[in-house]
């Protein structure tokens, strides 16, 4: 674990809607994503981030999320060392869903975390 300092955002400080103006990067595994994710999130599993960093908009505000906040913290540290300015979402998708925010599946149905 390294000591790269990455800002943490409580769920109430995270935008509800994501579009071109801000990026919500979901770094969970494919099976977790398929069960449910935040609408508008970008999905790149943690292990694929180094090879797919070019897909992440370096200019937009960047929020990183996983299930509970641990993996996204490590990815955020990695991205911070590579010129990004990520914010880790404290509590991850558990906090997202716990705050009553929408969780959807790829086909637009209601998802689970």
N, C-alpha and C positions, 0 to 999 in steps of 0.2 A: 504494500500500500504506500503510495507516495503522499507528500504533504501539499500538493498543489491545492490551493484554496479556491474552492468553487462556491459561488453564492447558492444558498438554499432558499427555496420559495415555499412558504406555506400555501396550501391549496387555495385559500382565499385571495392570494396575491397572483394567481395564475389566470391568464385569460380563459374565458369559457369557449370562445370560438377561435379556431385556427384557420388561417388562409395564407395568402402570399405575404401578409404583414408580419406574421410570426410563425415559427416552426415548433411543433410538438414532436420530438423524436422519441418514438417508443422502441426501446432496445430489448424487449422481451423476446422469447423464442416464438417460433411460428405457431405452435399449438396454443400458446397463451394469447397471441394476437387473434387467432381464429375464434377463440371463445368470446372475445369482446375487447374493444379498444375505444379510445376517444374519437369522436367524429373529427375528420380532418387531420388526424395524426399521420406522421410519416413513419413507416416501419423499416428499421434496419436492426436485426438482432445484434446483440453485443459483439459476438465473435466476427461479424461481418463488417463492423464499423471501419476498421483500418483500411480495408479494400474498397469501401464505398463512400469514403469521406467526401469525394467530389460531388456526391448527390445532395449534400447538406448545404443549404444556403448560408454562406459565411456572413452575409450582410444583415440578415433578418434576426430579430431577437430569437434566441434558441432555448427552449425548455426541453429537458431530458427526463424521461419517465420510464420506470420499470414496474415490477409488482409492488415492492414496498420501499424502494429508494436506495438500495445497496448497489445493484448493478449500474443503475443510472448515475450514481455518484462516481463510480470508477470510469464510466464512459465519459462523463463530463470532465473529469480530471484529464483524461487522454485528449479530449478535444481542446481543452484549455491550453495544453502544452503544444498544440498544433495550430494555434492562432485563432481559435474560436472563442467566443465569450458566452459559454453555456451557463444555464441556471438549472440546478437539480431540483426536482419536485419532491419535497420531503413527504414521505408516506406513500409515494407512488400512486399506482392505479387504485390501491386500497383507499387512499385518501380521496382520490377523484370520485370514486363511486360512493364513498361514505358521505361526501358532500352533496350527494344527490345529482351529480352531473351525469350526462348521458353516456351510456356504454352501448356500442353498436357492433354488429357483425359486418363482414364484407358485403353481404347482400342487403344491408340496411335494417336487419332485424334487431331485436333487443339482445344485447350481449351480456355476459357475466365476466367478473374479474376472478 
